[in-house]
């Protein structure tokens, strides 16, 4: 059994530049010459972001390999516009005993009601309770899973006993417009025009993706933040 508390995001393939955005935008006025012009890009990207001209931001691609608990993957797949996914399958392979247990800095206690709540740190006894219960359930579930496999029960049936804290891996591909929409919903930021309330675990993944986005498309990222972290 292996317990971990971090998320892994590996950029697998990236074809994304600020220049891609301006070339796509300028084709409307310059035609094929848009690929050869050397005009400044910052002002145009800022204009496109501010006035919500979104299609030029779709001419970029990011592919990430994500390792995260199943419940994070399921939240991811709520994002459908501009995203593609392929995930490892418990029908075709024996799943590894890697499970998520939150780190000690993960806030445990929900305060307030739906739509108006915050999270606060738990007491030491609550962290101990969380660790003991998660470890016990994970261990029992995986032993039952292995027992069914040992007795000839199909993987697609045996996997039904496993909890959503089990780690899975999946490829996630998107363009910069869909990535910005994802980031606007799955991160908390004081720069955001509209508040968001992501679960901390998917936010951990989103933060890693945003770091890569910022590196590859710094002007686009700056404009995204400047205009309230709202996707165009």
C-alpha positions as CSV (number, residue, x, y, z in Angstrom):
1,X,0.0,0.0,0.0
2,X,1.2,3.5,-0.8
3,X,-0.3,6.7,0.5
4,X,0.4,10.1,-1.0
5,X,-0.9,13.6,-0.8
6,X,0.4,15.3,-3.9
7,X,-0.8,15.7,-7.5
8,X,1.4,15.1,-10.5
9,X,1.0,17.1,-13.7
10,X,3.4,16.4,-16.5
11,X,3.3,18.5,-19.7
12,X,3.6,15.9,-22.4
13,X,3.2,18.0,-25.6
14,X,2.7,21.8,-26.0
15,X,2.2,23.8,-29.1
16,X,1.2,27.2,-27.7
17,X,2.7,30.7,-28.2
18,X,1.4,34.2,-27.8
19,X,2.2,34.7,-31.5
20,X,-0.3,32.0,-32.4
21,X,-3.1,34.2,-31.0
22,X,-2.2,37.3,-33.0
23,X,-1.6,35.4,-36.2
24,X,-5.1,33.9,-35.9
25,X,-6.6,37.3,-35.1
26,X,-4.8,39.2,-37.9
27,X,-5.8,36.7,-40.7
28,X,-9.1,38.5,-40.8
29,X,-7.4,41.7,-42.0
30,X,-4.1,40.5,-43.5
31,X,-5.0,37.2,-45.0
32,X,-2.0,34.9,-45.5
33,X,0.3,37.8,-44.7
34,X,-0.7,37.4,-41.1
35,X,1.9,34.6,-40.7
36,X,4.7,36.9,-41.7
37,X,4.0,40.2,-39.9
38,X,6.2,41.4,-37.0
39,X,3.9,43.8,-35.3
40,X,3.7,44.0,-31.5
41,X,1.5,41.3,-29.9
42,X,0.8,42.6,-26.4
43,X,-1.8,45.3,-27.4
44,X,-3.8,43.0,-29.6
45,X,-3.9,40.2,-27.1
46,X,-5.0,42.6,-24.4
47,X,-7.8,43.9,-26.8
48,X,-8.9,40.4,-27.6
49,X,-9.1,39.4,-24.0
50,X,-10.8,42.6,-22.9
51,X,-13.5,42.5,-25.6
52,X,-14.0,38.7,-25.4
53,X,-12.9,37.8,-28.9
54,X,-12.1,34.2,-27.9
55,X,-11.6,32.2,-31.1
56,X,-7.9,33.3,-31.7
57,X,-7.0,31.7,-28.3
58,X,-8.1,28.3,-29.6
59,X,-5.1,27.9,-32.0
60,X,-2.9,26.4,-29.3
61,X,-2.7,23.0,-27.7
62,X,-1.6,21.6,-24.4
63,X,-1.5,17.9,-23.4
64,X,-0.9,17.0,-19.8
65,X,-0.5,13.6,-18.0
66,X,-2.3,13.9,-14.7
67,X,-1.9,11.5,-11.7
68,X,-4.6,12.3,-9.2
69,X,-7.4,10.6,-7.2
70,X,-10.4,9.3,-9.1
71,X,-12.6,12.0,-7.5
72,X,-10.4,14.7,-9.1
73,X,-10.6,13.0,-12.5
74,X,-14.4,13.0,-12.3
75,X,-14.4,16.8,-11.5
76,X,-12.1,17.3,-14.5
77,X,-14.4,15.6,-16.9
78,X,-17.2,18.1,-16.1
79,X,-15.1,20.3,-18.4
80,X,-16.1,19.2,-21.9
81,X,-15.8,22.2,-24.2
82,X,-12.3,22.2,-25.7
83,X,-11.1,19.3,-23.7
84,X,-10.2,15.7,-24.6
85,X,-9.5,12.8,-22.1
86,X,-8.1,9.3,-22.1
87,X,-7.8,7.5,-18.7
88,X,-6.3,4.3,-17.5
89,X,-8.9,1.5,-17.2
90,X,-9.6,-0.9,-14.4
91,X,-11.2,-3.2,-16.9
92,X,-7.9,-3.9,-18.7
93,X,-5.2,-3.6,-16.0
94,X,-4.8,-4.4,-12.3
95,X,-5.0,-1.2,-10.5
96,X,-2.1,-0.2,-8.2
97,X,-2.6,0.3,-4.4
98,X,-1.9,4.1,-4.4
99,X,-4.3,6.1,-2.4
100,X,-4.8,9.8,-1.5
101,X,-4.7,11.0,2.1
102,X,-4.7,14.8,2.5
103,X,-1.6,16.5,3.9
104,X,-1.7,18.1,7.4
105,X,-2.2,21.6,5.9
106,X,-5.4,20.5,4.1
107,X,-8.3,22.3,5.8
108,X,-10.8,19.8,7.1
109,X,-13.8,21.7,8.7
110,X,-16.5,23.3,6.6
111,X,-18.0,26.4,8.2
112,X,-21.3,27.8,6.8
113,X,-23.9,26.6,4.4
114,X,-23.9,25.8,0.7
115,X,-23.0,28.8,-1.4
116,X,-21.6,30.7,1.6
117,X,-19.0,28.6,3.4
118,X,-15.3,28.5,4.1
119,X,-12.9,25.8,5.3
120,X,-10.9,25.9,8.4
121,X,-8.0,23.8,9.8
122,X,-8.9,20.8,11.8
123,X,-7.8,19.9,15.3
124,X,-5.0,17.4,15.7
125,X,-7.6,14.7,16.7
126,X,-9.5,15.3,13.5
127,X,-6.4,14.8,11.4
128,X,-5.7,11.6,13.3
129,X,-9.3,10.5,12.8
130,X,-9.1,11.2,9.0
131,X,-5.8,9.4,8.6
132,X,-6.9,6.3,10.6
133,X,-10.2,5.9,8.8
134,X,-8.8,6.5,5.4
135,X,-5.9,4.1,5.9
136,X,-8.2,1.4,7.3
137,X,-10.8,1.7,4.5
138,X,-8.2,1.8,1.7
139,X,-6.4,-1.2,3.1
140,X,-9.6,-3.3,3.5
141,X,-10.9,-2.3,0.1
142,X,-7.7,-3.2,-1.8
143,X,-7.4,-6.5,0.0
144,X,-11.0,-7.4,-1.0
145,X,-10.2,-6.3,-4.6
146,X,-7.1,-8.5,-4.7
147,X,-9.1,-11.4,-3.2
148,X,-11.6,-11.2,-5.9
149,X,-9.0,-11.1,-8.6
150,X,-7.3,-14.2,-7.0
151,X,-10.6,-16.0,-7.1
152,X,-10.9,-15.4,-10.9
153,X,-13.4,-12.5,-10.8
154,X,-13.0,-10.2,-13.7
155,X,-11.1,-6.9,-13.2
156,X,-14.2,-4.9,-14.3
157,X,-16.2,-6.4,-11.5
158,X,-13.5,-6.5,-8.8
159,X,-12.8,-2.8,-9.2
160,X,-16.3,-1.9,-8.0
161,X,-15.1,-2.2,-4.4
162,X,-12.4,0.4,-4.7
163,X,-12.9,4.0,-3.3
164,X,-12.6,7.3,-5.2
165,X,-9.4,8.1,-3.2
166,X,-7.5,5.6,-5.5
167,X,-5.1,7.3,-7.8
168,X,-5.7,7.2,-11.5
169,X,-3.8,8.6,-14.5
170,X,-5.2,10.3,-17.6
171,X,-4.2,12.5,-20.5
172,X,-6.0,15.9,-20.7
173,X,-5.7,18.0,-23.9
174,X,-7.0,21.5,-24.4
175,X,-6.5,24.8,-26.1
176,X,-5.6,28.0,-24.2
177,X,-9.2,29.3,-24.2
178,X,-10.6,26.2,-22.6
179,X,-7.6,26.1,-20.2
180,X,-8.4,29.7,-19.1
181,X,-12.0,28.8,-18.5
182,X,-10.9,25.8,-16.4
183,X,-8.5,28.0,-14.4
184,X,-11.3,30.6,-13.8
185,X,-13.4,28.0,-12.0
186,X,-10.8,25.7,-10.4
187,X,-8.5,28.3,-8.7
188,X,-9.0,30.9,-6.1
189,X,-7.5,34.3,-6.7
190,X,-7.8,37.8,-5.5
191,X,-7.5,38.9,-9.1
192,X,-10.7,37.1,-10.1
193,X,-13.7,39.2,-11.2
194,X,-16.0,36.4,-10.1
195,X,-15.4,34.3,-7.0
196,X,-14.7,30.6,-7.4
197,X,-14.8,27.8,-4.8
198,X,-12.8,24.9,-6.1
199,X,-12.1,21.8,-4.0
200,X,-8.5,22.0,-2.9
201,X,-7.4,18.8,-4.7
202,X,-8.4,19.9,-8.2
203,X,-7.0,23.4,-7.4
204,X,-3.6,21.7,-6.8
205,X,-3.7,20.3,-10.3
206,X,-4.9,23.6,-11.8
207,X,-2.1,25.5,-10.2
208,X,0.5,23.3,-11.8
209,X,-1.2,23.7,-15.2
210,X,-1.3,27.4,-14.8
211,X,2.4,27.5,-14.1
212,X,3.0,25.8,-17.5
213,X,0.5,28.1,-19.2
214,X,2.2,31.2,-17.7
215,X,5.6,30.0,-19.0
216,X,4.5,29.2,-22.5
217,X,2.1,32.1,-23.1
218,X,3.2,34.9,-20.7
219,X,1.5,37.8,-22.5
220,X,-1.8,35.9,-22.8
221,X,-1.6,34.9,-19.1
222,X,-0.9,38.5,-18.0
223,X,-4.0,39.7,-20.0
224,X,-6.1,36.9,-18.5
225,X,-5.2,38.0,-15.0
226,X,-5.5,41.7,-15.8
227,X,-9.1,41.3,-17.0
228,X,-10.3,39.4,-14.0
229,X,-9.4,35.8,-14.9
230,X,-12.4,35.5,-17.2
231,X,-11.9,33.4,-20.3
232,X,-12.6,35.3,-23.5
